[in-house]
Amino acid sequence: MPRVNIMLPDDLLEEIDRVAREEDMNRSKLLRTAVLAFFQLRAAQSERQKRQADIQRAMEIQDQLRQTIPSWDSLRALKEQREEM
């Protein structure tokens, strides 16, 4: 596994060491775990944003269709359909 050197402020390194001890893992494992969690969170946020954009686009399409289609009385249509049965 490749090694990576990073520079961290002393207080952040102390916090990393404290959490690593509490979680019974070394710094490397803690940082790997944290980075993976960050990537998962980032992917979930990206997916959520994409889904929201898709929903917004669908709503815009519905609004456009609503403007081009004449109004329709759904209750009247149901009553007529029931009467035909």
trRosetta pair geometry for C-beta under 8 A, 3 or more apart (Angstrom, degrees):
i j d omega theta_ij theta_ji phi_ij phi_ji
8 12 4.7 -117 176 85 109 119
8 13 4.8 131 98 -57 124 92
8 16 7.3 9 148 -7 166 140
9 12 4.7 87 62 8 84 105
9 13 7.1 -157 91 -6 42 87
10 13 5.7 -60 -149 38 32 110
10 14 6.3 34 154 -21 67 105
11 14 5.6 -50 -148 34 33 114
11 15 6.5 35 152 -19 64 104
12 15 5.6 -53 -150 36 34 112
12 16 6.4 38 150 -21 66 103
13 16 5.4 -49 -147 34 35 115
13 17 6.4 35 153 -18 65 104
14 17 5.7 -54 -149 37 31 111
14 18 6.3 34 152 -22 65 105
15 18 5.6 -51 -146 34 32 113
15 19 6.3 26 158 -13 66 106
16 19 6.1 -59 -146 41 27 104
16 20 6.1 30 155 -23 64 110
16 27 5.9 52 145 -130 118 92
16 30 6.2 145 -167 106 85 142
16 31 7.1 12 -149 -65 128 92
17 20 5.6 -54 -143 36 29 114
17 21 6.5 31 157 -20 63 103
17 27 6.9 -26 -87 -82 64 101
18 21 6.0 -57 -156 33 28 109
18 22 6.5 25 151 -15 64 108
19 22 5.5 -55 -146 39 36 112
19 23 6.0 18 159 -5 69 112
19 30 6.2 125 103 -150 102 141
20 23 6.0 -66 -141 49 26 99
20 25 5.4 -102 -155 79 76 71
20 26 6.1 15 -172 -170 130 15
20 27 5.5 -50 -83 -78 160 49
20 29 7.6 117 -136 66 101 90
20 30 4.4 -92 -92 -37 91 147
21 24 7.3 23 -178 -77 32 40
23 30 6.4 127 63 -99 139 102
25 29 4.1 -108 176 87 120 128
25 30 5.3 149 96 -54 117 81
25 33 7.4 56 108 -9 167 139
26 29 5.2 92 55 13 72 101
26 30 7.0 -136 98 -5 36 93
27 30 5.7 -62 -149 39 29 111
27 31 6.1 23 159 -15 68 109
28 31 6.0 -59 -146 40 27 106
28 32 6.2 28 155 -19 64 107
29 32 5.6 -52 -144 37 32 112
29 33 6.2 33 155 -20 65 107
30 33 5.7 -57 -149 37 28 112
30 34 6.2 27 154 -19 64 108
31 34 5.6 -52 -142 38 33 112
31 35 6.2 32 158 -19 66 105
32 35 5.9 -56 -146 37 28 108
32 36 6.3 26 156 -16 64 108
33 36 5.9 -57 -148 38 28 110
33 37 6.3 29 154 -19 63 108
34 37 5.7 -55 -147 37 30 112
34 38 6.3 34 152 -21 64 105
35 38 5.5 -52 -149 35 33 115
35 39 6.5 34 152 -19 65 103
36 39 5.7 -52 -148 35 33 111
36 40 6.4 33 153 -18 65 104
37 40 5.7 -53 -148 36 32 112
37 41 6.3 33 153 -19 65 107
38 41 5.7 -55 -147 38 30 112
38 42 6.1 33 153 -21 65 108
39 42 5.6 -53 -144 37 30 114
39 43 6.3 32 155 -19 64 105
40 43 5.8 -53 -147 36 30 110
40 44 6.4 29 154 -18 64 106
41 44 5.8 -56 -148 37 30 111
41 45 6.3 29 154 -18 65 107
42 45 5.8 -54 -147 37 29 111
42 46 6.3 31 153 -20 63 107
43 46 5.6 -54 -147 36 31 113
43 47 6.3 31 154 -19 65 106
44 47 5.7 -54 -147 37 31 111
44 48 6.3 33 152 -20 64 106
45 48 5.6 -53 -146 36 32 113
45 49 6.3 32 154 -19 65 105
46 49 5.8 -53 -148 36 30 110
46 50 6.4 31 152 -19 63 106
47 50 5.7 -53 -148 36 31 113
47 51 6.3 33 153 -19 65 106
48 51 5.7 -54 -147 37 30 112
48 52 6.3 31 154 -19 64 106
49 52 5.7 -53 -146 37 31 111
49 53 6.3 33 153 -19 64 105
50 53 5.7 -55 -150 36 31 111
50 54 6.4 32 151 -20 64 105
51 54 5.6 -53 -148 36 32 113
51 55 6.4 33 152 -20 65 104
52 55 5.6 -51 -147 36 33 112
52 56 6.3 36 153 -21 65 104
53 56 5.6 -51 -147 35 32 114
53 57 6.4 33 153 -19 64 105
54 57 5.7 -54 -148 36 31 111
54 58 6.4 33 152 -20 64 105
55 58 5.6 -53 -149 35 32 113
55 59 6.4 33 152 -19 65 104
56 59 5.7 -55 -151 35 31 112
56 60 6.5 33 150 -20 64 104
57 60 5.6 -52 -150 34 34 113
57 61 6.5 35 151 -19 65 103
58 61 5.6 -52 -149 35 33 112
58 62 6.4 36 151 -20 65 104
59 62 5.5 -50 -148 35 34 114
59 63 6.4 37 152 -21 64 103
60 63 5.6 -52 -150 34 32 113
60 64 6.5 33 151 -19 64 104
61 64 5.6 -53 -150 36 33 112
61 65 6.3 32 153 -17 66 106
62 65 5.7 -56 -147 39 31 110
62 66 6.1 37 153 -26 65 107
63 66 5.5 -51 -146 32 30 116
63 67 6.7 30 154 -20 62 103
64 67 5.9 -57 -156 32 32 110
64 68 6.8 14 153 -9 65 110
65 68 5.9 -68 -149 42 35 102
65 69 5.8 14 163 -7 74 115
66 69 6.4 -61 -130 44 25 98
69 72 7.3 -29 143 -23 110 114
72 77 6.9 7 169 -32 99 136
73 76 3.8 35 113 19 120 118
73 77 6.4 154 93 -18 66 85
74 77 5.5 -55 -147 37 34 113
74 78 6.4 37 154 -21 67 103
75 78 5.7 -53 -150 35 32 111
75 79 6.4 32 152 -19 65 104
76 79 5.7 -53 -148 36 32 112
76 80 6.3 32 154 -18 65 106
77 80 5.7 -53 -147 37 31 111
77 81 6.3 32 154 -20 64 107
78 81 5.7 -55 -146 36 31 111
78 82 6.3 30 155 -19 65 106
79 82 5.8 -56 -149 36 30 110
79 83 6.4 31 153 -21 64 106
80 83 5.7 -54 -148 34 31 112
80 84 6.6 34 152 -23 63 104
81 84 5.8 -53 -154 29 33 113
81 85 7.1 37 149 -27 61 101
82 85 5.8 -51 -159 21 38 114
